[in-house]
Amino acid sequence: QLQASGGGLVQAGGSLRLSCAASGRTSTRYVMGWFRQAPGKEREFVAAIIWSNTNYADSVKGRFTISRDNAKNTVSLQMNSLKPEDTAVYYCAAGALYISNIHNQYPFWGQGTQVTVSS
């Protein structure tokens, strides 16, 4: 089970940090990541991590940083220089066997947390 937190309302240029805690049995062999879905749009990949390997969507490179604490079974997403187009519900995901930007490669999902960036 994944529990995401940390969303909210922020002005453009501001920062937010999302966190996702995994309960139950988890494995450091599995990828954890973040996706987002804006109203009327498809769910899109944001970032993923396994050990020290990371991957980011082009739209967030240089602004977002994903990190993982394997001892605590948590994954975080530090979001800086936020833009109005980053507004979406952000979902944490886990369980992929390799880093992927395809959402159906991840069998486990959190409930989503709303991020709203005002202009």
N, C-alpha and C positions, 0 to 999 in steps of 0.2 A: 504494500500500500504506500502511495506517495502523497505527501501533504505539502502543498506549496503555500508560501506566504511572502509578504513584502510588497505587494502591489499598492498602487495608490495614484493620487493626482499630483503631477509635477509640472512646472513650467518648462517650456522649451529651453534647452541648455542645461537643465538640471540632471540630477542623478537619482537612481533607485537601485536597491539591491534586493534581488529575489533569492529566496532560499527554498529548498525542497528536501524534506526529510523522508527517508525510506524506512519503513518498518518491516519486520519480518525478516526472512532470510534473503539476503542480497549477496551478490558476488562482485568482487572487484574485477572479475573478468568481463563484466557486462558494461556496455556503454550507458552513460546517463546524458541526458540532453534537455534542451528547451526548444519548444515550438511556440508559435503564436498564431492567433486567428483574429483578424479584424472583421467587423460587420460586413457581411456580403462577400467576403473573400474566403478562399480556401486556407486551410491550415498550412503554415509555412515553417520551414526549418530556421532556427536561429543559431544554435550552437550545440556542440556535443563534446564529450570528453571521456577518455579511458586512459588511466594512468596519466602520463604526461602528454599524451596526444590529444590535440584539440582541432576542431574545425568550426568555422564560422560562415554564416551567410555573408555574401559580399556587402549587403546593406548595413551590416553591423560591425564589420571589421574595423579595428582601431578605436571603437567606441565601447564595445561590450567585452567583458572578460568572464569566461566560465572557469570555475574551480570546483574541486571536489575534495572532501575529507572522507577518506575511506574508513577511518576508524569510527567516525560518527555516522556513516551512511548518509551523508548530505551532499548536495550539489547546489552551487550558488551561481548567480548571474549578476555581475556588477555592470550596471548600465549607466554610462556617462554620455554627456552631450546629447541628451534625448531630443528627439524631433517629434513633431505632431504625427508623422507617419509611423512612429513606433507604437502608437496607440493600438491596443489589442488585448485580448485575453491571452495570457502566457501560461503554457502548460509544461510541466516537467514530465519527462518520459524516461523509461529505463528498460533494459533488457535486450537491447540490440547486441548482436555478437561482434559487430564491427561498426566503426563510425559510419553513419549513414544520414543523409538528409531526407530520407523517405520515411514518412511517419508510420507506415504499416510494418516497418522493421522493428518497431518498439512495442512490445506486448503490454507494458505497464504504463499507466498514465495517472497523473494527479488531477485534481478537480479544476484547476485553472485559477489564476489570479488576475484581476483587471489592472492594467496599466493605462493611464490616460495622461497624455502630454498636451498641455494647452499652449497655444501660440501667443 
